[in-house]
């Protein structure tokens, strides 16, 4: 049996959870998980081998364990630590922002003074920000979670599978908009205007499944008071628990994902579907839901539907359209693909 260490001491708890879920019960791999406290607190570990870690401990923790592969879930900080890891071990890094991985030292230096200056100075002076390029270059493999982002250097890591659950029958058509309610990532101005202008006798429930704050929260509060009785709006002003997220995603009839194609990471331009994956893609697979994306979103996946015409009519039609996620994304199929892929790296 091959041994893997999975490290997440930075950001992406949901991806660590996905890796843990799909690798559970593997006959070919034993995995140890090294999580910071913040990540560990968000994980349902189900008696897996989970160890509390941080940037000062991880090198000592990996010593002498004989890992065949070390997977790093996020490299957005602790660059000096991760450079040492990549030099000592057969390492793979999950990459989330492809332009960031290629950014020059000059670009990084300019970006320090464009955002959270104190935090970014800390990355530069204490966490080896300028080692960033070396970390990615030294790593044996770079993974992406969206097959559309693959290249000669970036390999697709099959991770998301469709879960088994009983589909609820809803009285209303339940349209879920998953993700943090911020105009920076999704076009909430467009969504709110569309709902406001909706003229129908049918019953709809629009669920904004992410924390809303500031301008967007005020707009949601105002809109929820104006809509007629056959339209209901659900939103959250606090961080949503994983249980609540699960409940609403299972209940959804269809997903509406009006992603802003252009975004930024570390003050550098990234483009969803081109240099960055949207979490909505994983959401759609995990819960077996058809999802409407903007017409300009570049995707060849059958369950990602480009928006066209009357969006409300489109959402209604798709809610009644069958789609077999399990043929391609059952746990057994994805786990086998993942194991075969990982075996090829060792």
C-alpha positions as CSV (number, residue, x, y, z in Angstrom):
1,X,0.0,0.0,0.0
2,X,1.4,3.4,-1.0
3,X,1.6,6.2,1.5
4,X,0.4,9.8,0.9
5,X,0.6,12.9,3.1
6,X,-2.0,15.6,2.4
7,X,-1.1,19.1,3.7
8,X,-3.6,21.9,4.1
9,X,-2.4,24.6,6.5
10,X,-3.7,27.6,4.5
11,X,-7.1,28.0,2.9
12,X,-9.0,25.3,1.0
13,X,-10.8,23.1,3.7
14,X,-13.5,22.1,1.2
15,X,-10.9,20.6,-1.2
16,X,-9.2,18.8,1.7
17,X,-12.6,17.4,2.7
18,X,-13.2,16.3,-0.9
19,X,-9.8,14.5,-1.1
20,X,-10.5,12.8,2.3
21,X,-14.0,11.7,1.2
22,X,-12.9,10.2,-2.2
23,X,-9.9,8.4,-0.7
24,X,-11.8,6.8,2.1
25,X,-11.7,3.0,1.9
26,X,-9.0,3.0,-0.7
27,X,-7.2,-0.4,-1.0
28,X,-4.2,1.1,-2.7
29,X,-3.4,4.2,-0.6
30,X,-3.0,5.1,3.1
31,X,-3.3,8.9,3.6
32,X,-2.2,11.0,6.6
33,X,-3.7,14.5,6.7
34,X,-1.8,17.5,8.2
35,X,-4.2,20.4,8.9
36,X,-3.9,23.7,10.7
37,X,-6.4,24.3,13.5
38,X,-8.5,26.5,11.3
39,X,-8.7,23.9,8.6
40,X,-9.2,21.0,11.1
41,X,-12.1,22.8,12.7
42,X,-13.9,22.8,9.3
43,X,-13.3,19.1,8.5
44,X,-15.5,16.1,9.3
45,X,-12.6,13.6,9.7
46,X,-14.5,10.4,10.3
47,X,-11.6,8.8,12.2
48,X,-9.1,9.4,9.4
49,X,-5.4,10.0,10.3
50,X,-5.6,13.7,10.9
51,X,-2.7,15.6,12.6
52,X,-2.7,19.2,13.8
53,X,0.1,21.1,12.0
54,X,1.5,24.5,11.0
55,X,4.4,25.9,9.0
56,X,6.8,25.5,11.9
57,X,5.9,21.8,12.5
58,X,5.3,20.2,9.1
59,X,8.9,19.4,8.1
60,X,9.5,17.5,11.4
61,X,6.2,15.7,11.1
62,X,7.0,14.4,7.6
63,X,10.4,13.1,8.6
64,X,11.0,9.4,8.5
65,X,7.4,8.5,7.5
66,X,8.3,7.1,4.1
67,X,5.7,8.9,2.1
68,X,5.5,8.0,-1.6
69,X,3.8,11.3,-2.4
70,X,3.2,14.6,-0.6
71,X,0.1,16.6,-1.8
72,X,0.0,20.3,-0.8
73,X,-3.6,21.6,-1.0
74,X,-2.7,25.3,-1.2
75,X,0.5,27.3,-1.7
76,X,-0.6,30.9,-1.2
77,X,1.7,31.5,1.7
78,X,4.5,29.8,3.8
79,X,6.5,29.7,0.6
80,X,9.9,29.1,2.4
81,X,8.4,26.1,4.2
82,X,6.9,24.6,1.1
83,X,10.0,25.1,-0.9
84,X,11.8,22.9,1.7
85,X,9.1,20.3,1.3
86,X,9.3,20.2,-2.5
87,X,13.1,19.8,-2.3
88,X,12.9,16.8,0.1
89,X,9.8,14.9,-1.2
90,X,8.0,13.7,-4.3
91,X,5.5,16.6,-4.1
92,X,2.3,17.6,-6.0
93,X,0.7,21.0,-5.5
94,X,-3.0,21.8,-6.2
95,X,-2.9,25.1,-8.1
96,X,-5.9,27.5,-7.9
97,X,-4.7,30.7,-9.6
98,X,-2.5,29.9,-12.7
99,X,-1.5,33.5,-13.4
100,X,-0.3,33.8,-9.8
101,X,1.9,30.8,-10.1
102,X,3.6,32.4,-13.2
103,X,4.0,35.9,-11.8
104,X,7.4,37.5,-11.8
105,X,9.2,38.9,-8.7
106,X,8.6,42.4,-10.1
107,X,4.8,41.7,-10.4
108,X,4.8,40.3,-6.9
109,X,6.6,43.3,-5.5
110,X,4.1,45.7,-7.2
111,X,1.2,43.7,-5.8
112,X,2.4,44.0,-2.2
113,X,1.4,47.6,-2.1
114,X,-2.0,47.2,-3.9
115,X,-3.9,45.2,-1.2
116,X,-3.6,44.2,2.4
117,X,-0.1,45.8,2.7
118,X,0.7,44.5,6.2
119,X,-0.2,40.9,5.4
120,X,1.6,41.0,2.1
121,X,4.7,42.5,3.7
122,X,4.6,39.5,6.1
123,X,4.5,37.1,3.2
124,X,7.5,38.9,1.7
125,X,9.7,39.4,4.7
126,X,8.8,36.3,6.8
127,X,7.2,33.7,4.6
128,X,9.4,33.8,1.5
129,X,7.0,35.3,-1.1
130,X,9.8,35.5,-3.7
131,X,10.4,31.8,-3.4
132,X,6.9,31.3,-4.9
133,X,8.0,30.5,-8.4
134,X,10.7,28.1,-7.2
135,X,8.1,26.2,-5.1
136,X,5.9,25.5,-8.2
137,X,9.0,24.8,-10.3
138,X,10.5,22.3,-7.9
139,X,7.3,20.4,-7.3
140,X,7.2,17.1,-9.2
141,X,3.6,17.7,-10.3
142,X,1.0,20.5,-10.5
143,X,-2.7,19.6,-10.2
144,X,-5.8,21.5,-11.4
145,X,-9.3,20.5,-10.4
146,X,-11.0,21.7,-13.7
147,X,-10.1,19.5,-16.7
148,X,-10.4,22.6,-18.9
149,X,-7.3,24.1,-17.2
150,X,-5.0,21.2,-18.0
151,X,-1.7,21.8,-19.9
152,X,1.6,20.2,-20.4
153,X,2.5,21.2,-16.8
154,X,-0.9,21.1,-15.1
155,X,-2.5,17.7,-14.7
156,X,-6.2,17.1,-13.9
157,X,-6.9,15.6,-10.5
158,X,-10.3,13.8,-10.5
159,X,-11.7,14.6,-7.1
160,X,-15.4,15.5,-7.2
161,X,-18.1,12.8,-7.2
162,X,-21.8,12.8,-7.0
163,X,-23.2,11.9,-3.6
164,X,-26.1,9.6,-2.9
165,X,-29.1,11.2,-1.3
166,X,-32.9,11.2,-1.6
167,X,-34.1,14.1,-3.8
168,X,-36.7,16.1,-2.0
169,X,-40.0,17.1,-3.8
170,X,-40.4,20.8,-3.5
171,X,-43.6,22.7,-3.6
172,X,-41.8,25.8,-5.0
173,X,-39.1,25.7,-7.7
174,X,-35.9,26.0,-5.6
175,X,-33.2,28.0,-7.4
176,X,-29.9,28.0,-5.4
177,X,-27.2,30.6,-6.1
178,X,-24.1,29.0,-4.3
179,X,-21.1,31.1,-3.1
180,X,-20.3,34.2,-1.1
181,X,-22.7,37.0,-1.9
182,X,-20.3,39.5,-3.3
183,X,-20.5,41.4,-6.6
184,X,-16.7,40.8,-7.1
185,X,-17.3,37.0,-7.8
186,X,-20.8,36.9,-9.2
187,X,-23.2,39.3,-10.9
188,X,-25.6,39.8,-8.0
189,X,-26.9,43.1,-9.4
190,X,-28.2,41.2,-12.4
191,X,-29.7,38.5,-10.3
192,X,-31.5,40.9,-8.0
193,X,-32.9,42.9,-10.9
194,X,-34.1,39.7,-12.7
195,X,-36.0,38.6,-9.5
196,X,-37.4,42.1,-9.0
197,X,-38.7,42.2,-12.6
198,X,-40.2,38.7,-12.4
199,X,-43.8,38.6,-13.4
200,X,-45.3,35.2,-12.8
201,X,-47.9,33.2,-10.9
202,X,-45.6,30.3,-10.4
203,X,-43.9,29.7,-7.0
204,X,-40.2,30.3,-6.8
205,X,-37.7,30.2,-4.0
206,X,-34.3,31.9,-4.6
207,X,-31.7,30.8,-2.1
208,X,-28.5,32.9,-1.8
209,X,-26.3,30.2,-0.3
210,X,-23.4,32.3,1.0
211,X,-22.8,35.0,3.5
212,X,-24.2,38.3,2.5
213,X,-22.9,41.6,3.8
214,X,-22.7,45.3,3.1
215,X,-24.4,46.6,-0.1
216,X,-25.6,43.1,-1.2
217,X,-27.1,42.3,2.2
218,X,-29.1,45.6,2.2
219,X,-30.3,44.9,-1.3
220,X,-31.5,41.5,-0.4
221,X,-33.3,42.8,2.7
222,X,-35.1,45.4,0.6
223,X,-36.0,42.9,-2.2
224,X,-37.3,40.3,0.2
225,X,-39.8,42.8,1.5
226,X,-41.0,43.8,-2.0
227,X,-41.5,40.5,-3.8
228,X,-45.0,39.0,-4.1
229,X,-46.2,36.1,-2.0
230,X,-45.4,33.5,-4.7
231,X,-41.7,34.5,-4.6
232,X,-39.6,33.8,-1.6
233,X,-36.0,34.8,-0.9
234,X,-33.7,33.1,1.5
235,X,-30.3,34.6,2.4
236,X,-27.8,34.5,5.3
237,X,-26.0,37.3,7.1
238,X,-23.6,34.9,8.9
239,X,-21.3,32.2,7.6
240,X,-23.2,29.1,6.6
241,X,-22.5,25.9,8.4
242,X,-21.6,22.8,6.3
243,X,-24.8,21.1,7.4
244,X,-27.0,24.0,6.2
245,X,-25.1,24.2,3.0
246,X,-25.6,20.5,2.5
247,X,-29.3,20.8,3.2
248,X,-30.0,23.5,0.7
249,X,-27.8,22.0,-2.0
250,X,-29.6,18.7,-1.8
251,X,-33.0,20.6,-1.9
252,X,-32.0,22.6,-5.0
253,X,-33.9,22.0,-8.2
254,X,-31.3,23.8,-10.3
255,X,-28.2,26.0,-9.7
256,X,-27.8,29.6,-11.0
257,X,-24.2,30.7,-11.2
258,X,-23.8,34.1,-12.9
259,X,-20.0,34.1,-12.4
260,X,-18.0,37.3,-13.1
261,X,-15.5,35.9,-15.5
262,X,-12.7,38.3,-14.6
263,X,-11.5,38.3,-11.0
264,X,-8.2,38.9,-9.1
265,X,-5.9,37.1,-6.8
266,X,-3.1,38.9,-5.1
267,X,-4.1,41.9,-7.3
268,X,-3.4,39.9,-10.4
269,X,-6.0,39.2,-13.0
270,X,-7.4,35.7,-13.1
271,X,-10.2,34.4,-15.4
272,X,-12.7,31.8,-14.4
273,X,-12.6,28.8,-16.6
274,X,-9.3,29.8,-18.1
275,X,-6.8,30.4,-15.3
276,X,-9.0,29.7,-12.3
277,X,-11.7,27.1,-11.4
278,X,-15.0,28.1,-9.8
279,X,-16.1,26.1,-6.8
280,X,-19.6,26.1,-8.4
281,X,-18.3,23.4,-10.8
282,X,-17.5,21.1,-7.8
283,X,-20.9,22.0,-6.2
284,X,-22.8,20.9,-9.3
285,X,-21.0,17.5,-9.5
286,X,-21.2,16.8,-5.7
287,X,-24.9,17.4,-5.5
288,X,-25.9,16.2,-9.0
289,X,-27.4,19.5,-10.2
290,X,-27.5,21.1,-13.6
291,X,-26.1,24.6,-13.4
292,X,-26.7,27.7,-15.5
293,X,-23.5,29.7,-16.2
294,X,-23.0,32.9,-18.2
295,X,-23.0,32.4,-22.0
296,X,-19.3,33.4,-22.2
297,X,-18.1,30.9,-19.6
298,X,-15.8,28.4,-21.5
299,X,-16.9,24.9,-20.6
300,X,-17.5,21.7,-22.5
301,X,-19.1,19.9,-19.6
302,X,-22.6,18.7,-20.3
303,X,-24.0,19.7,-16.9
304,X,-22.8,23.4,-17.3
305,X,-25.5,25.1,-19.3
306,X,-24.8,28.4,-21.0
307,X,-27.4,31.1,-20.2
308,X,-29.6,32.2,-23.1
309,X,-33.0,33.8,-23.6
310,X,-35.3,34.1,-20.7
311,X,-33.2,32.9,-17.7
312,X,-36.3,32.1,-15.5
313,X,-37.8,29.9,-18.2
314,X,-34.5,28.3,-18.7
315,X,-34.1,27.5,-15.0
316,X,-37.6,26.1,-14.9
317,X,-37.0,23.8,-17.9
318,X,-33.7,22.6,-16.6
319,X,-35.3,21.7,-13.2
320,X,-37.4,19.2,-15.1
321,X,-34.6,17.9,-17.3
322,X,-33.1,14.5,-16.2
323,X,-29.3,14.1,-16.2
324,X,-27.4,11.0,-15.1
325,X,-24.4,12.3,-13.1
326,X,-23.7,8.8,-11.7
327,X,-22.6,7.4,-15.0
328,X,-19.5,9.6,-15.0
329,X,-19.3,10.9,-11.4
330,X,-20.2,8.0,-9.1
331,X,-17.8,7.6,-6.2
332,X,-16.6,4.2,-7.5
333,X,-15.8,5.6,-11.0
334,X,-14.0,8.7,-9.7
335,X,-12.1,6.9,-7.0
336,X,-10.8,4.4,-9.5
337,X,-9.7,7.2,-11.9
338,X,-8.0,9.0,-9.0
339,X,-6.1,5.9,-7.8
340,X,-4.9,5.1,-11.3
341,X,-3.8,8.7,-11.7
342,X,-1.9,8.8,-8.4
343,X,-0.2,5.4,-9.0
344,X,1.3,7.0,-12.2
345,X,3.0,9.7,-10.1
346,X,4.8,7.3,-7.7
